Structure formats: structure tokens, C-alpha cells
Amino acid sequence: MPYFEGSGGTSLFYTDWGQGKPVVFVTGAWLSSSSWEFQMLPLSEAGLRCVAFDKRGHGRSDWVGHGFDYDTLADDLAVLLECLDLHEVTLVAHSMGGGEVLRYLTRHGYDRVSRVVLMSVTAPLMAWSPDNHDGIDQGAFDALLTERSKDRPRWMAQNAQAFFATHLGNTISTELVEWTVRRCLDCSAKAAIEVIRTGFRTDLREEAAALRVPVLIIHGDADASAPIGLCGRRMAKLVPDSVYKEYPRAGHGLFMTHADDVNQDLLDFIGATSTLGGINCSG
């Protein structure tokens, strides 16, 4: 099985498919590299090299009890790019994975990266602060963590509808919903809570405004996990060289419900010349 040694000697699992321009996928909280199959399979067949990895505490990587801050997570990403000696990389991040990408560029620079895709990211700042009045109150966030921690399987099953925004007509099979919930549970309880704390409290506004590569921002206007007014639209205003795509009625899991649209937008942004065959994950 392919593993690399991340920061602090942590063993991290990765997947590497195809040849061509490298595209590295960075997951959000709870999900593992397997969740990118609706991007990695068609894009690797379209002539790109697609790489994804399991964050520490997730999937097949070591279930360590430390290192869930953005500095350490960014250093893990840096080791992967160095281990595979990747250059002219497109980094594609979902949810709090966007913070990992921003922090990677802050700490390690742009030598290996040519462009960035920020998809449904929780950046630039979720928490309320004196200069972020639309942010979420710390008390409300803590109450949500307590509720989730009491019964993670039940909470995730109950909130799957919101993740995919199925109430707005987005079609996805029951089996794929159940599969996604199982992927979300395939991380340690420690990791599940710590990565969310990191994504909630970290102020990335200055780092977003300092980005020096082309950036594609994709966000659904029905995203319940990363509200569009607090996240996607603000990122579009902050990032200097950005293209902003807003998907009507799409939720946080748009990389599954809107896979064909996402994949075509990725190909167009990367500049790949191949066309995609449709992969439909709906039921």
C-alpha cells in the first residue's frame, strides 16, 4: 500500500492515478481520499495525474492524537509533494482543506504550485470576532460539537440531507449517501473534533488576500456547512486573481451531486484539452 511519512513520523496513506499534469486533492474534515473518486477517475482518464491522501487521523492513515492544527497539516501536504517530487501542481481543496492549502503556501511557498481550486471551503473565517460580525458565535459552535459527539453516527446520518441539499432537488442515491456517512465515520473521534476546531477558529483572511497564483473558487448557494455569504462570496472578494463559480441549489457535497459540472470546471481551469465522459452518481 502507498504510504509516506508525514510531519513527526506519522504514516499517511495516498492514492496516485494517471500521468500528466499533477492535481493534488485535499479533503475536508472526516472524509478520506476515497471521497474524490468522482473527480480522480475521470480526470486521470482525461490525461491528468491525480493524487489524494488521507489526513492524519482519517481513513488508512495513522490515527494519531495530535497535529490537527493547520501548520502541521500543511507540513504533511508539503512532505507529500516533496516525496512524489511534484511540480506545476494544481491543488484542489474541499471544506477545511482550503485552510491546509492556504497555510501550505504561506509556509512553503509557490515553487511547486501553479494554481489552486477552493471548493466549498470554510475559509476565510467562520468564528465571530469584533471585525467579523457575521461569524458564528463560539457558544453555538460548542453546543454543536457537544451534540455531534454524543452520537456521531446518528448525527451524520441525520445531517446527510443538508450536506447534499437533497431537499432542493439534488438527486443522489441512498447507497451513496450511506457510503459517504461511513467514510465520515472512518476517522478517530479525536480527529473528528480537532480538525473542526481548527477550521472554525483560524483566521485566514490575510493569507487568502496574499495568494499569488490563479484561483478557482466553487461554492454552492445552499451550503449549510460553509455558508456562502460567510465563506464563498467573501473568498471571491479577498483573493486577487480568482474566478468565482456559484452553483445554484448546491450543498457542501457538490463534488458528488454536481460531479460533471465540477470536473468540467476543473478541466477548463487547468487547461486540459481532453473531454470527459459523464459519470453520474445519482440514483
Buried (B, 14 or more C-beta within 10 A) or exposed (E): EEBBEBBEEBBBBBBBBBEBBBBBBBBBBBBBBBBBBBBBBBBBBBBBBBBBBBBBBBBBBBBBEEBBBBBBBBBBBBBBBEBBEBEEBBBBBBBBBBBBBBBBBBBBEEEBBBBBBBBBBBBBBBBBEEEBEEBBEEEEBEEBBEEBEEEBEEBBBEBBBBBBBBEBEBEBEEEBBEBBBEBBBBBBEBBBBBBBBBBBEBBBBEBBEEBEBBBBBBBBBBBBBBBBEBBBBBBBEBBEEBBBBBBEBBBBBBBBBBBBBBBBBBBEBBEBEEEBEEBEBEE
